[in-house]
Amino acid sequence: MKVFHTVKDVVQWRQTQVGDRCQVKIGFVPTMGALHSGHATLIRESVANNDFTVCSIFVNPSQFAPDEDLDQYPRTLPQDIELLQSLGCDVLFAPNAHEMYPQGIPLTVEDQCGPFVTVLGVSEMLEGKTRPNFFRGVATVVIKLLNIVSPDKAYFGQKDIQQFIVLATMTKELFMDVELQMMPIARAENGLALSSRNKYLSDETKTIAASLYAGLHEAESLINQARMGQKPLPTRSQVEEAVMSHWNPYIESNDFKVDYLSIAARSDLSEVTDPRDLNTVPLVISCAVYVTDRVDPTVQVRLIDNVLIK
């Protein structure tokens, strides 16, 4: 596996290895490192279906607010390189912040210079409501990476469902010649969605955090049973109650603090309130919850998760 740190080296590699050979396909997996088996799923998919696989590791400053955990975000580059090599990745692009943002990238938006990308209509709700400039940073760095690597296909995880919708909208509306593929959420045996931020939590707390998925799955089952005619069509309140039945004990004990619980149309993330739409519209039920560690209560981690209903 080749490891590059500059845009020039990645572009040169692509021109040398691929050139204008249309039959050669490049798959791309952008990451922020601290790789786990969820990332491995994406990389294996790319390796299996492309001639070359490129992975990037870059902790992107522009998607962090000044009060967020940029400095504390886990960085495990040596271990990440070992994993990528074992998976058959061909190229790792691991730039520094200056390489990606030559004009500098202060965390305060008002102080930033240079081009940035905003995808209106699907960025402002859910994650975007809590983190107003998050998707501006995500869209900007991803369009930079796609322009550098020029892949045929790029792979993303379902856990960041809103991110995928934002990026799919961006690439479609900007007429970019790349296909985005979303891969299912990789989960631990207890159902907890795999995340780099899980590293902050004790084993006891990870067990508790698995209730996030248990609640979402309960709601998913309720809607699916109604769609199959096995149960009456639920109201939105009943769907929310199905989720909260799993979460309430941990909310009461201050283990969980809910940021949002969303029941939305998958197409544009608009909230669904009409019971008839619950029976017909493709849905995404998603959440963000602050989880306080039971071993070290000074540690609080914001976890996201979702389920899709076709």
N, C-alpha and C positions, 0 to 999 in steps of 0.2 A: 504494500500500500504506500502510495506517495502522500506526503504531508506537505501542504503548501500554506504559506502565511500571507501571500500577496495576491492581489487581483491579477497582476501581470502573469504570474506563474500559472494560475488556473486557466487563464485565457490561452496562454501558449500551449499548455498541455492539451486543451481541447482541440486547438488547431492542428497540433501534431498527431494526436491519436485518432481524431474523427474527421477533421477537415470538412469537406462537402459530401462525405459518403452518407447519403440519405438512409441507407439501410442500417446504419449503426445507431443504436438507441442508447440514450443516457437517462438514467434515473437519478433523482436527487432527493435527499432527505435532510432538510434543514433542522437543526436542533440548537439548544443552548447548553448541551453537554450534560454531565451527570447522568450518563446513559443507563437505562435499565431495560428489562425485557420488553417493555412496550415499544421503545425505540427499536429494539432488535427485530420486532415483528415487521416494522416498516422497512428496515434495511434488507431483511430476508426477501420480502416481496419485491423490492427493487432488483436485488441480485438475481432473482429467479426469472425476471421478465425484461431485463435490459442487458445490453452488452457491457456497459460500464455503470457503476454506481458511485456517485459522489455524495459525501456527507459533509455538512458544515457544522462547526461548533463555534458559536459566538453568543456571548451573553450580551444582549442588545440593550444598550443604555436608554435608547429613546422610548422603550416601552415601560420604563420604570419612572414612577414619580419620585420627587426628592425624599419623601418619607417612607419609601418602600425598601425592599431588602436586596438592592443591587450588590452591595459589598458582601453581604452574607450568602448570596446565592451560591449553591455548591459548585465547586470547580474541581473536576477529577480527570484532568486531561490524560495522564499516563494510563489510568485504568480504561478510559474511553478508547484510547488508541488500541489497547490490547483487544478489547471487545470488537472493535471495527475490523481489525485484522482477522480475527477468528470467524467473522461473518462473511468475509470475502469482499469487503468494501475496497474499491480501487483507489479512491482519492479522498483525503480529508482536507478540507479548507478550514483553517483555524486562524482567522485574521485578528488583529487587535482593533481597538476602537478608532484609532487614527486612520487605519487602512479603509475602514468602512465609512467614516465620517471625517474626511480631510479637513473640513472647516471647524472641527471640534463638535462635541455633543454634550453641552451642559444639560443637567436634568430639568432645569426650569425652562419650560417651553418658550417663554418670552425672550430668553437669551439665545435660543437656537438660531442657526443660520443654515441656508442651503435648501434643497428641495425635500418636501415631505408629501406623503400621499394620504388623503383622507377619503374614505369610502362611506358616503352619507347614506342613511336609510337603514343600515344593518349594523352600525357601529355604536349607536348612541344608547341602546338599552342594555340590560343585563350587565355583562362585564364592563361595558362602556359607560354605564351610569355610575358604577363604583370607581372605575378607573378611566376618567374622561379622555385621556390621551393615549391609552393603551393601544388601541387598534391603529391609530395614526403611526405609532412606532412600529407595530408589527407589519403593517402594509408597506411602510417605507423600507424596512430592512429586507423583507421578502422580495420586493420588486428589484432591489439592488442585487440580491443573491441570484435571482432568476436571470437577470441580465448578464451576470458574471458567468454563471455555469451554462446557461442556455440549454436546459434539459428538455427532453421530450415529455417526461412525466415527473411530477413531484408528489411526494407522499406525506400525508398528515394524519394525525390520530383523531378519532372521533371525540376523545375527551374534551378537546378544545373545539367544540362544534361551532360556536359563534365565530371563532377565528377562521375555520374552514369556509363558512358562508361568506365572511368578509373577503377572503382571498379569492374565492371562486367568483364572486361578483366583480372584484377588481380585475382579474385576468380576462374575464369575459367582456367587460365593458371597455377595457383598454386594448381589446383585440390582440391579446398576447398568445403566441403560438406555443402553448404548454397545456398539458392535461393534468388536472389535479385529481388525485385519488385519495379517498378517505378510508382509513383502516379502522376496524372495530376496536373498542377500548380493551386494553390488556388489563386483567384484574388478578389480584391475589386470590388464593383459594377461598378466602372469606368474602370476596366480592369487592374489596376496596380497590378503586381504580389506581393503577400504578402512576406515580408522580415523583419527580425529583424532590419535591417538597416533603414527601413522606419521610425522608431521611431525618427530618427534624423531630419526629415523633417517636416516643417509646413504643415498645411492642404492645403494652396494655392499651395505649391510646389508639394504635392502629386497629386493634380489635374493635374498640368502640366506634371508630370512624367508619367501619364497614357497614354500620347502620345507615349511612347516607345512601348507599346503593340499595339496601333492603327496603327503604322507604320508596325510592323511585321505582323499584321493581314491583312493589305492591300496587302502586298507581298504574303502572303499565299493565299488570294482570287485570286490574279492574276494568280498564278501558277495552282491552282485548276480549275479555269475556262478554262485555256488552256488545261489541261489534260482531261477535259470533252468536249472539242471541241467547247466551247462557245466563245473563243477568240484565236487569233493567239499565237503561242508559243513565249514567251518573251525571250529576251536576258538577260544575267546577269545584264547588266547596267540598263535595264528597271525595273528589280526586285528591284535593289538598289534604283532607283529613286522613286519607289512606297513607299518605307520605308521613304526616306528622305523628301518626300512631307509633311509628318507629323512632321518631326523633324526640318526641316530647320528654321522655325520661331524661335524656341527656341535655335538653334545653333547661329543664328544671334544676339539674345538678350543675349547671354552668359549664358543662363540657362543650356544648354547641351554642353558637350564636349565628342565627340565620341571616345571611346578607340578602339573598333572594331565592324564591322558588318560582319557577316560570313554567307555564303550560302554553306553548306557543306553536304557531304554524311553522313547519320546517322551512317553508319557502322564503319567508321574510321576517321570521321571529316576532310577528305580531301576536299579542296575547289572545288566546281563545277563551271565550266566555259562554258562547251558545252551545248547549248540550248537543245540538244536532251536528255542530262542527266537531265535537269530541268523537263523534261516531264516524266521520267521513274524511276529515282533513289529515294528511300526514303531519304528525306532531313530533315535537321535541320537548320532553320534560327535563328541565335542567335546574341546577342549583349551585349556589356558592355558600359555604358554611365555614365560619371561623371555628377551628377545633383547638381547644386548650389542652395542653399535655398534662396528664395526671401526675407524672413523675416530677416534671419541672413546670409548674403553672406559669412561669414567666414566658414560656414558649407558646405562641399561638400561631397556627398555620391556617391559611385560607385554602380550602380544598374545593374543587369543582367536580361535577359529575353530571351525567345525563343518560337518558334512554331515548331511543327513537321508536316511534310507532308509525307503521306504514299506512 
